[in-house]
Amino acid sequence: MSIDLYPPFIKQDDLSPDEGFGAEIDEDCEMINGATKGFGGDPDTCIACLGAKDAVERWKLSRRYEELYDKPLTKLMKDEFSGDFGRAMKMLAMPIDEAECYMLKKAFEGLGCNVKVVYSILVGRSNDEINRIKKNYYKLYTKDLGKQLASELHGDMERLVFKCFQGG
């Protein structure tokens, strides 16, 4: 048994908001834009706008911000904030499936890989979620996730992750 981690809207092929984004999303976009104007950004305002939202609202916020200001919210967060905080804000601004692909990519960087990150993202997922991760990883980075895992993992961890991975 696995827990469905993705919100239902992620599984739809058409992700366009039929009912609109709503006034609250527009207000948050304006607040983020105001907090990031000028030199340096106001982290408290950005945390208040992004941190208190669920995955659906963050997805809408990210889409709406790009519509209003012609700049991806993920790029804005990366440009305004640095270090681990900047990385966390960037991931909050991403759709959940893209954020997981980004975490996997970061786990593969350098010598070896961060097995804890790979394990926590891939083990216990449904077939649909594994397939979504595979497709998004290839779409974002034009690399096959299976080949990447095969080159990075060894031993018992490789067998465990591939048993989960092949379920998809």
Backbone as CSV, one residue per row, in Angstrom:
resi,resn,N_x,N_y,N_z,CA_x,CA_y,CA_z,C_x,C_y,C_z
1,MET,0.844,-1.181,0.000,0.000,0.000,0.000,0.883,1.235,0.000
2,SER,0.541,2.172,-0.833,1.298,3.416,-0.876,0.359,4.590,-0.673
3,ILE,0.918,5.655,-0.180,0.151,6.873,0.056,0.267,7.741,-1.187
4,ASP,-0.837,8.272,-1.640,-0.841,9.128,-2.814,-0.356,10.515,-2.405
5,LEU,0.886,10.848,-2.793,1.483,12.108,-2.365,1.122,13.287,-3.250
6,TYR,0.818,13.019,-4.517,0.500,14.098,-5.438,-0.956,14.500,-5.307
7,PRO,-1.236,15.788,-5.374,-2.635,16.222,-5.394,-3.308,15.716,-6.662
8,PRO,-4.614,15.507,-6.646,-5.315,14.956,-7.817,-5.129,15.766,-9.097
9,PHE,-4.966,17.080,-9.013,-4.852,17.891,-10.225,-3.588,17.574,-11.014
10,ILE,-2.541,17.077,-10.352,-1.288,16.751,-11.027,-1.506,15.623,-12.028
11,LYS,-2.425,14.714,-11.731,-2.643,13.547,-12.577,-3.479,13.863,-13.812
12,GLN,-4.027,15.044,-13.888,-4.799,15.427,-15.057,-3.851,15.834,-16.175
13,ASP,-4.249,15.550,-17.392,-3.421,15.958,-18.526,-3.532,17.453,-18.778
14,ASP,-4.707,18.007,-18.576,-4.930,19.438,-18.787,-4.804,20.143,-17.445
15,LEU,-3.743,20.913,-17.268,-3.513,21.591,-15.997,-3.926,23.060,-16.037
16,SER,-4.668,23.456,-17.058,-5.099,24.849,-17.114,-6.224,25.066,-16.108
17,PRO,-6.178,26.148,-15.379,-7.206,26.394,-14.369,-8.499,26.869,-15.038
18,ASP,-9.514,26.048,-14.997,-10.776,26.395,-15.642,-11.506,27.504,-14.894
19,GLU,-11.423,27.478,-13.576,-12.164,28.453,-12.791,-11.355,29.713,-12.487
20,GLY,-10.166,29.826,-12.999,-9.335,30.994,-12.732,-8.501,30.785,-11.488
21,PHE,-7.581,31.681,-11.281,-6.666,31.535,-10.156,-7.229,32.107,-8.866
22,GLY,-8.029,33.127,-8.965,-8.602,33.729,-7.775,-7.853,34.967,-7.330
23,ALA,-8.540,35.802,-6.601,-7.974,37.076,-6.152,-6.845,36.875,-5.148
24,GLU,-6.936,35.846,-4.316,-5.905,35.612,-3.304,-4.559,35.285,-3.966
25,ILE,-4.590,34.515,-5.036,-3.356,34.169,-5.749,-2.761,35.428,-6.376
26,ASP,-3.608,36.274,-6.968,-3.120,37.522,-7.556,-2.504,38.438,-6.502
27,GLU,-3.126,38.505,-5.328,-2.587,39.327,-4.244,-1.216,38.815,-3.799
28,ASP,-1.090,37.489,-3.693,0.202,36.916,-3.309,1.270,37.195,-4.361
29,CYS,0.891,37.133,-5.628,1.841,37.457,-6.699,2.317,38.902,-6.575
30,GLU,1.400,39.812,-6.296,1.763,41.220,-6.121,2.671,41.406,-4.918
31,MET,2.371,40.704,-3.823,3.206,40.812,-2.625,4.617,40.288,-2.893
32,ILE,4.732,39.167,-3.595,6.051,38.608,-3.921,6.808,39.555,-4.838
33,ASN,6.118,40.095,-5.824,6.763,41.026,-6.740,7.265,42.267,-5.990
34,GLY,6.453,42.790,-5.096,6.871,43.950,-4.304,8.021,43.622,-3.363
35,ALA,8.011,42.416,-2.810,9.057,42.020,-1.855,10.397,41.764,-2.534
36,THR,10.378,41.541,-3.837,11.618,41.230,-4.533,12.097,42.368,-5.432
37,LYS,11.449,43.510,-5.358,11.910,44.666,-6.134,13.097,45.300,-5.424
38,GLY,13.973,45.876,-6.201,15.114,46.568,-5.613,16.215,45.606,-5.225
39,PHE,17.100,46.089,-4.374,18.259,45.311,-3.956,17.864,44.356,-2.843
40,GLY,18.037,43.071,-3.067,17.697,42.075,-2.056,16.201,41.857,-1.976
41,GLY,15.829,40.745,-1.440,14.420,40.415,-1.307,14.017,40.332,0.147
42,ASP,12.739,40.458,0.383,12.190,40.339,1.733,11.797,38.881,1.963
43,PRO,12.625,38.121,2.682,12.334,36.698,2.846,11.057,36.423,3.636
44,ASP,10.738,37.284,4.606,9.547,37.041,5.421,8.265,37.082,4.588
45,THR,8.185,38.031,3.675,7.002,38.139,2.821,6.911,36.942,1.883
46,CYS,8.039,36.546,1.319,8.038,35.395,0.406,7.671,34.107,1.137
47,ILE,8.161,33.957,2.361,7.804,32.780,3.160,6.312,32.795,3.467
48,ALA,5.787,33.962,3.816,4.356,34.063,4.120,3.500,33.720,2.903
49,CYS,3.957,34.099,1.720,3.180,33.839,0.506,3.321,32.408,0.022
50,LEU,4.500,31.831,0.101,4.722,30.479,-0.423,4.590,29.391,0.637
51,GLY,5.089,29.668,1.821,5.163,28.634,2.850,3.830,28.200,3.417
52,ALA,2.857,29.073,3.389,1.558,28.749,3.978,0.606,28.095,2.980
53,LYS,1.072,27.850,1.772,0.209,27.307,0.725,0.376,25.797,0.607
54,ASP,-0.682,25.132,0.143,-0.552,23.717,-0.173,-0.039,23.583,-1.606
55,ALA,0.142,22.362,-2.079,0.750,22.129,-3.394,-0.069,22.729,-4.528
56,VAL,-1.381,22.643,-4.437,-2.246,23.186,-5.492,-2.114,24.701,-5.568
57,GLU,-2.153,25.361,-4.420,-2.052,26.822,-4.395,-0.677,27.297,-4.848
58,ARG,0.388,26.567,-4.469,1.733,26.948,-4.922,1.866,26.784,-6.430
59,TRP,1.266,25.727,-6.976,1.296,25.534,-8.417,0.588,26.690,-9.118
60,LYS,-0.587,27.067,-8.612,-1.330,28.192,-9.198,-0.540,29.485,-9.082
61,LEU,0.079,29.694,-7.935,0.877,30.902,-7.705,2.045,30.977,-8.692
62,SER,2.714,29.867,-8.894,3.836,29.825,-9.826,3.387,30.124,-11.250
63,ARG,2.287,29.516,-11.663,1.762,29.749,-13.012,1.297,31.194,-13.181
64,ARG,0.575,31.690,-12.206,0.012,33.038,-12.312,1.119,34.088,-12.287
65,TYR,2.149,33.888,-11.478,3.237,34.856,-11.413,3.896,35.002,-12.783
66,GLU,4.128,33.881,-13.435,4.753,33.937,-14.757,3.843,34.624,-15.775
67,GLU,2.532,34.430,-15.654,1.591,35.112,-16.547,1.613,36.624,-16.330
68,LEU,1.668,37.043,-15.085,1.594,38.470,-14.763,2.897,39.214,-15.039
69,TYR,4.033,38.595,-14.719,5.304,39.322,-14.738,6.318,38.777,-15.741
70,ASP,5.950,37.819,-16.557,6.810,37.257,-17.609,8.159,36.765,-17.085
71,LYS,8.173,36.262,-15.879,9.384,35.683,-15.309,8.964,34.506,-14.425
72,PRO,9.601,33.359,-14.607,9.241,32.217,-13.758,9.534,32.507,-12.282
73,LEU,8.626,32.090,-11.439,8.795,32.306,-9.999,10.014,31.557,-9.477
74,THR,10.314,30.397,-10.051,11.495,29.645,-9.611,12.775,30.432,-9.893
75,LYS,12.844,31.064,-11.040,14.030,31.865,-11.387,14.142,33.076,-10.465
76,LEU,13.021,33.694,-10.163,13.024,34.842,-9.252,13.559,34.445,-7.881
77,MET,13.083,33.324,-7.344,13.537,32.865,-6.029,15.028,32.542,-6.048
78,LYS,15.495,31.937,-7.139,16.915,31.607,-7.261,17.770,32.867,-7.331
79,ASP,17.271,33.881,-8.059,18.026,35.130,-8.206,18.039,35.960,-6.922
80,GLU,16.963,35.951,-6.186,16.827,36.817,-5.010,17.484,36.250,-3.754
81,PHE,17.453,34.934,-3.595,17.945,34.325,-2.359,19.048,33.330,-2.687
82,SER,19.993,33.196,-1.779,21.133,32.318,-2.044,21.207,31.197,-1.006
83,GLY,22.097,30.274,-1.262,22.354,29.190,-0.322,21.200,28.214,-0.212
84,ASP,21.151,27.552,0.930,20.100,26.554,1.164,18.715,27.191,1.196
85,PHE,18.633,28.403,1.733,17.340,29.091,1.770,16.838,29.370,0.351
86,GLY,17.730,29.814,-0.521,17.354,30.072,-1.907,16.907,28.808,-2.611
87,ARG,17.599,27.700,-2.338,17.220,26.420,-2.929,15.853,25.978,-2.417
88,ALA,15.603,26.165,-1.128,14.303,25.787,-0.561,13.177,26.637,-1.148
89,MET,13.415,27.935,-1.295,12.387,28.809,-1.879,12.143,28.460,-3.339
90,LYS,13.194,28.118,-4.054,13.051,27.710,-5.449,12.198,26.444,-5.547
91,MET,12.443,25.482,-4.655,11.666,24.243,-4.695,10.221,24.460,-4.276
92,LEU,9.988,25.391,-3.365,8.604,25.715,-2.999,7.843,26.332,-4.169
93,ALA,8.559,27.038,-5.029,7.930,27.684,-6.173,7.704,26.714,-7.340
94,MET,8.279,25.519,-7.262,8.132,24.530,-8.335,6.896,23.661,-8.095
95,PRO,6.336,23.125,-9.182,5.342,22.060,-9.001,6.010,20.875,-8.301
96,ILE,5.239,20.113,-7.551,5.806,19.082,-6.689,6.594,18.028,-7.460
97,ASP,6.117,17.651,-8.649,6.830,16.628,-9.406,8.141,17.164,-9.980
98,GLU,8.170,18.421,-10.369,9.423,19.024,-10.842,10.417,19.191,-9.698
99,ALA,9.914,19.519,-8.515,10.801,19.674,-7.356,11.478,18.347,-7.016
100,GLU,10.744,17.248,-7.125,11.340,15.948,-6.839,12.404,15.593,-7.877
101,CYS,12.161,15.917,-9.134,13.173,15.683,-10.172,14.415,16.530,-9.914
102,TYR,14.208,17.764,-9.494,15.324,18.648,-9.167,16.135,18.074,-7.999
103,MET,15.445,17.544,-6.980,16.143,16.943,-5.843,16.931,15.718,-6.270
104,LEU,16.368,14.906,-7.171,17.102,13.753,-7.677,18.348,14.187,-8.436
105,LYS,18.204,15.208,-9.268,19.351,15.710,-10.030,20.454,16.184,-9.081
106,LYS,20.069,16.917,-8.040,21.056,17.387,-7.064,21.689,16.220,-6.312
107,ALA,20.917,15.155,-6.064,21.449,13.988,-5.355,22.505,13.273,-6.178
108,PHE,22.435,13.385,-7.513,23.398,12.714,-8.384,24.663,13.531,-8.606
109,GLU,24.704,14.766,-8.191,25.863,15.620,-8.439,27.045,15.204,-7.565
110,GLY,28.213,15.387,-8.106,29.419,15.099,-7.348,29.788,13.624,-7.400
111,LEU,30.697,13.243,-6.541,31.174,11.872,-6.472,30.155,11.021,-5.736
112,GLY,29.651,9.990,-6.377,28.622,9.163,-5.766,27.288,9.885,-5.779
113,CYS,26.374,9.416,-4.987,25.079,10.099,-4.909,24.569,10.069,-3.476
114,ASN,23.630,10.924,-3.208,23.007,10.979,-1.888,21.879,9.946,-1.868
115,VAL,22.183,8.778,-1.329,21.256,7.649,-1.361,19.995,7.945,-0.551
116,LYS,20.117,8.706,0.512,18.944,9.008,1.343,17.897,9.794,0.557
117,VAL,18.340,10.713,-0.284,17.406,11.498,-1.093,16.736,10.610,-2.122
118,VAL,17.527,9.797,-2.811,16.971,8.890,-3.825,15.968,7.944,-3.192
119,TYR,16.326,7.361,-2.065,15.455,6.424,-1.352,14.142,7.099,-0.949
120,SER,14.242,8.284,-0.369,13.030,8.942,0.129,12.094,9.378,-0.988
121,ILE,12.630,9.622,-2.176,11.773,10.047,-3.283,11.162,8.856,-4.016
122,LEU,11.911,7.792,-4.216,11.440,6.711,-5.083,10.774,5.541,-4.368
123,VAL,11.183,5.227,-3.150,10.647,4.045,-2.478,9.251,4.337,-1.908
124,GLY,8.333,3.430,-2.152,6.975,3.561,-1.622,6.026,4.335,-2.510
125,ARG,6.418,4.594,-3.736,5.568,5.344,-4.659,4.693,4.407,-5.468
126,SER,3.567,4.918,-5.903,2.693,4.153,-6.789,3.300,4.110,-8.184
127,ASN,2.811,3.208,-9.014,3.304,3.101,-10.388,3.097,4.401,-11.146
128,ASP,1.961,5.026,-10.945,1.658,6.281,-11.626,2.653,7.375,-11.234
129,GLU,2.981,7.458,-9.962,3.928,8.471,-9.490,5.336,8.205,-10.020
130,ILE,5.754,6.943,-10.051,7.072,6.597,-10.592,7.138,6.969,-12.073
131,ASN,6.084,6.647,-12.816,6.056,6.999,-14.243,6.108,8.500,-14.447
132,ARG,5.409,9.236,-13.612,5.417,10.694,-13.707,6.812,11.254,-13.425
133,ILE,7.492,10.704,-12.434,8.852,11.140,-12.119,9.790,10.837,-13.285
134,LYS,9.680,9.630,-13.858,10.516,9.257,-15.012,10.318,10.232,-16.171
135,LYS,9.071,10.491,-16.506,8.765,11.370,-17.643,9.235,12.794,-17.398
136,ASN,8.978,13.310,-16.211,9.388,14.679,-15.910,10.901,14.820,-15.843
137,TYR,11.588,13.816,-15.325,13.045,13.876,-15.262,13.619,13.960,-16.670
138,TYR,13.081,13.146,-17.564,13.571,13.184,-18.942,13.207,14.511,-19.613
139,LYS,11.997,14.987,-19.371,11.556,16.251,-19.970,12.419,17.414,-19.494
140,LEU,12.785,17.433,-18.232,13.557,18.542,-17.675,15.051,18.464,-17.988
141,TYR,15.617,17.258,-17.958,17.077,17.132,-18.029,17.561,16.297,-19.213
142,THR,16.668,15.799,-20.052,16.959,14.948,-21.217,17.931,13.815,-20.879
143,LYS,17.744,13.230,-19.717,18.513,12.065,-19.299,17.530,11.016,-18.803
144,ASP,17.856,9.764,-19.074,17.026,8.664,-18.609,17.308,8.421,-17.133
145,LEU,16.283,8.490,-16.317,16.458,8.335,-14.870,16.953,6.939,-14.525
146,GLY,16.492,5.928,-15.243,16.935,4.558,-14.981,18.425,4.394,-15.205
147,LYS,18.941,4.955,-16.290,20.376,4.871,-16.571,21.174,5.642,-15.524
148,GLN,20.649,6.771,-15.118,21.315,7.580,-14.092,21.390,6.812,-12.779
149,LEU,20.287,6.160,-12.402,20.272,5.373,-11.166,21.240,4.197,-11.255
150,ALA,21.278,3.537,-12.417,22.160,2.382,-12.590,23.628,2.778,-12.452
151,SER,23.971,3.973,-12.905,25.368,4.404,-12.809,25.736,4.907,-11.415
152,GLU,24.742,5.290,-10.625,25.022,5.889,-9.314,24.888,4.917,-8.139
153,LEU,23.988,3.950,-8.247,23.699,3.059,-7.114,24.393,1.714,-7.270
154,HIS,24.662,1.054,-6.133,25.312,-0.251,-6.143,24.784,-1.078,-4.982
155,GLY,24.887,-2.383,-5.110,24.582,-3.289,-4.010,23.104,-3.387,-3.686
156,ASP,22.835,-3.557,-2.388,21.463,-3.759,-1.928,20.569,-2.560,-2.216
157,MET,21.130,-1.362,-2.088,20.327,-0.162,-2.347,19.902,-0.123,-3.811
158,GLU,20.788,-0.514,-4.712,20.444,-0.541,-6.137,19.289,-1.514,-6.386
159,ARG,19.367,-2.701,-5.785,18.297,-3.692,-5.978,16.970,-3.173,-5.420
160,LEU,17.008,-2.579,-4.231,15.783,-2.061,-3.623,15.151,-0.966,-4.460
161,VAL,15.945,0.004,-4.862,15.419,1.132,-5.633,14.902,0.654,-6.990
162,PHE,15.608,-0.272,-7.625,15.155,-0.744,-8.938,13.905,-1.609,-8.843
163,LYS,13.705,-2.318,-7.762,12.441,-3.048,-7.585,11.278,-2.065,-7.531
164,CYS,11.461,-0.981,-6.803,10.424,0.062,-6.738,10.282,0.772,-8.072
165,PHE,11.394,1.052,-8.687,11.435,1.811,-9.941,10.792,1.032,-11.088
166,GLN,11.009,-0.280,-11.122,10.469,-1.098,-12.188,8.988,-1.368,-12.019
167,GLY,8.462,-1.118,-10.832,7.015,-1.230,-10.640,6.288,-0.256,-11.531
168,GLY,6.958,0.876,-11.860,6.361,1.885,-12.730,6.642,1.527,-14.149
